[in-house]
Amino acid sequence: MDVKFNNRDPVYVQVIQYFKEQIAKGFFEPGQEIPSRRDLANRLKINPNTAQRAYKEMEEQGLIFTEGNLPSRITKDEKVLQMVREEMILEAVTTFIHSVRSINVPLNEALNVVNKEYEKESNE
């Protein structure tokens, strides 16, 4: 696990973001067991209470589930998984739009460049 923490956002929010990114990328599979709270805290060198808060929030969002004393797992709910993917796409698109607008690039020109680069990346 390689999380680069910033000083802007609360650490627990960054942990949740990391899990969402890994889910969207397919690195975490539906139903996959995830590290215990204590193990996560040790791996990321964060306070165990911070790991606990992140897991609690992810459970509330439906990203993970815990049955009894069994290890926590990534959700199997396809709707939640699709929402995570859409959230990641929207974040990327929003960032892109703000960047392109700040340099006054017309939409059609930006889309042409995106199409070319997307095709180039796909062919590599």
TORKOL-4160 file (C-alpha; in steps of 0.2 Angstrom, whole numbers, padded with zeros to 4 digits, m for minus):
124
<pt num="1" X="0000" Y="0000" Z="0000"/>
<pt num="2" X="0007" Y="0016" Z="m0006"/>
<pt num="3" X="m0002" Y="0032" Z="0000"/>
<pt num="4" X="0005" Y="0049" Z="m0002"/>
<pt num="5" X="m0003" Y="0060" Z="0011"/>
<pt num="6" X="m0005" Y="0078" Z="0009"/>
<pt num="7" X="m0007" Y="0091" Z="0022"/>
<pt num="8" X="m0024" Y="0098" Z="0015"/>
<pt num="9" X="m0036" Y="0084" Z="0018"/>
<pt num="10" X="m0039" Y="0074" Z="0034"/>
<pt num="11" X="m0029" Y="0058" Z="0033"/>
<pt num="12" X="m0045" Y="0047" Z="0035"/>
<pt num="13" X="m0052" Y="0055" Z="0020"/>
<pt num="14" X="m0036" Y="0052" Z="0010"/>
<pt num="15" X="m0037" Y="0033" Z="0016"/>
<pt num="16" X="m0055" Y="0032" Z="0009"/>
<pt num="17" X="m0050" Y="0040" Z="m0007"/>
<pt num="18" X="m0036" Y="0028" Z="m0009"/>
<pt num="19" X="m0048" Y="0013" Z="m0007"/>
<pt num="20" X="m0060" Y="0021" Z="m0019"/>
<pt num="21" X="m0046" Y="0023" Z="m0032"/>
<pt num="22" X="m0040" Y="0005" Z="m0029"/>
<pt num="23" X="m0058" Y="m0001" Z="m0032"/>
<pt num="24" X="m0061" Y="0009" Z="m0047"/>
<pt num="25" X="m0044" Y="0003" Z="m0055"/>
<pt num="26" X="m0049" Y="m0015" Z="m0051"/>
<pt num="27" X="m0035" Y="m0018" Z="m0039"/>
<pt num="28" X="m0048" Y="m0022" Z="m0025"/>
<pt num="29" X="m0060" Y="m0035" Z="m0031"/>
<pt num="30" X="m0078" Y="m0037" Z="m0024"/>
<pt num="31" X="m0078" Y="m0047" Z="m0009"/>
<pt num="32" X="m0059" Y="m0046" Z="m0007"/>
<pt num="33" X="m0053" Y="m0046" Z="0011"/>
<pt num="34" X="m0044" Y="m0030" Z="0016"/>
<pt num="35" X="m0031" Y="m0027" Z="0030"/>
<pt num="36" X="m0037" Y="m0026" Z="0048"/>
<pt num="37" X="m0038" Y="m0008" Z="0055"/>
<pt num="38" X="m0023" Y="m0011" Z="0065"/>
<pt num="39" X="m0013" Y="m0018" Z="0051"/>
<pt num="40" X="m0018" Y="m0004" Z="0040"/>
<pt num="41" X="m0013" Y="0009" Z="0053"/>
<pt num="42" X="0004" Y="0000" Z="0054"/>
<pt num="43" X="0006" Y="m0001" Z="0035"/>
<pt num="44" X="0002" Y="0017" Z="0032"/>
<pt num="45" X="0010" Y="0023" Z="0049"/>
<pt num="46" X="m0006" Y="0032" Z="0054"/>
<pt num="47" X="m0015" Y="0032" Z="0071"/>
<pt num="48" X="m0026" Y="0017" Z="0073"/>
<pt num="49" X="m0040" Y="0028" Z="0077"/>
<pt num="50" X="m0038" Y="0036" Z="0060"/>
<pt num="51" X="m0039" Y="0019" Z="0052"/>
<pt num="52" X="m0054" Y="0015" Z="0062"/>
<pt num="53" X="m0063" Y="0031" Z="0057"/>
<pt num="54" X="m0059" Y="0028" Z="0039"/>
<pt num="55" X="m0066" Y="0010" Z="0040"/>
<pt num="56" X="m0082" Y="0016" Z="0049"/>
<pt num="57" X="m0085" Y="0029" Z="0035"/>
<pt num="58" X="m0082" Y="0017" Z="0022"/>
<pt num="59" X="m0094" Y="0005" Z="0030"/>
<pt num="60" X="m0107" Y="0019" Z="0031"/>
<pt num="61" X="m0104" Y="0023" Z="0012"/>
<pt num="62" X="m0106" Y="0004" Z="0008"/>
<pt num="63" X="m0089" Y="0002" Z="0001"/>
<pt num="64" X="m0084" Y="m0011" Z="0014"/>
<pt num="65" X="m0093" Y="m0023" Z="0025"/>
<pt num="66" X="m0089" Y="m0033" Z="0041"/>
<pt num="67" X="m0098" Y="m0048" Z="0046"/>
<pt num="68" X="m0096" Y="m0052" Z="0065"/>
<pt num="69" X="m0078" Y="m0055" Z="0069"/>
<pt num="70" X="m0073" Y="m0059" Z="0051"/>
<pt num="71" X="m0061" Y="m0048" Z="0042"/>
<pt num="72" X="m0068" Y="m0033" Z="0033"/>
<pt num="73" X="m0071" Y="m0035" Z="0014"/>
<pt num="74" X="m0074" Y="m0024" Z="m0001"/>
<pt num="75" X="m0093" Y="m0023" Z="m0005"/>
<pt num="76" X="m0100" Y="m0035" Z="m0018"/>
<pt num="77" X="m0114" Y="m0022" Z="m0022"/>
<pt num="78" X="m0113" Y="m0018" Z="m0040"/>
<pt num="79" X="m0122" Y="m0001" Z="m0038"/>
<pt num="80" X="m0110" Y="0005" Z="m0025"/>
<pt num="81" X="m0095" Y="m0001" Z="m0036"/>
<pt num="82" X="m0102" Y="0008" Z="m0051"/>
<pt num="83" X="m0105" Y="0024" Z="m0041"/>
<pt num="84" X="m0087" Y="0023" Z="m0035"/>
<pt num="85" X="m0081" Y="0022" Z="m0053"/>
<pt num="86" X="m0092" Y="0036" Z="m0059"/>
<pt num="87" X="m0086" Y="0047" Z="m0044"/>
<pt num="88" X="m0068" Y="0044" Z="m0050"/>
<pt num="89" X="m0072" Y="0048" Z="m0068"/>
<pt num="90" X="m0082" Y="0064" Z="m0063"/>
<pt num="91" X="m0067" Y="0070" Z="m0052"/>
<pt num="92" X="m0055" Y="0067" Z="m0067"/>
<pt num="93" X="m0066" Y="0076" Z="m0079"/>
<pt num="94" X="m0069" Y="0091" Z="m0067"/>
<pt num="95" X="m0051" Y="0093" Z="m0064"/>
<pt num="96" X="m0048" Y="0092" Z="m0083"/>
<pt num="97" X="m0062" Y="0105" Z="m0087"/>
<pt num="98" X="m0055" Y="0117" Z="m0074"/>
<pt num="99" X="m0037" Y="0116" Z="m0081"/>
<pt num="100" X="m0043" Y="0118" Z="m0099"/>
<pt num="101" X="m0055" Y="0132" Z="m0096"/>
<pt num="102" X="m0041" Y="0142" Z="m0086"/>
<pt num="103" X="m0031" Y="0143" Z="m0102"/>
<pt num="104" X="m0046" Y="0147" Z="m0113"/>
<pt num="105" X="m0046" Y="0131" Z="m0124"/>
<pt num="106" X="m0062" Y="0129" Z="m0134"/>
<pt num="107" X="m0072" Y="0112" Z="m0130"/>
<pt num="108" X="m0070" Y="0105" Z="m0147"/>
<pt num="109" X="m0051" Y="0108" Z="m0148"/>
<pt num="110" X="m0049" Y="0100" Z="m0130"/>
<pt num="111" X="m0060" Y="0085" Z="m0136"/>
<pt num="112" X="m0049" Y="0083" Z="m0151"/>
<pt num="113" X="m0033" Y="0082" Z="m0141"/>
<pt num="114" X="m0041" Y="0070" Z="m0129"/>
<pt num="115" X="m0047" Y="0059" Z="m0143"/>
<pt num="116" X="m0029" Y="0059" Z="m0150"/>
<pt num="117" X="m0021" Y="0056" Z="m0134"/>
<pt num="118" X="m0033" Y="0042" Z="m0128"/>
<pt num="119" X="m0030" Y="0033" Z="m0145"/>
<pt num="120" X="m0012" Y="0035" Z="m0143"/>
<pt num="121" X="m0012" Y="0028" Z="m0125"/>
<pt num="122" X="m0023" Y="0014" Z="m0131"/>
<pt num="123" X="m0011" Y="0008" Z="m0144"/>
<pt num="124" X="0004" Y="0008" Z="m0133"/>
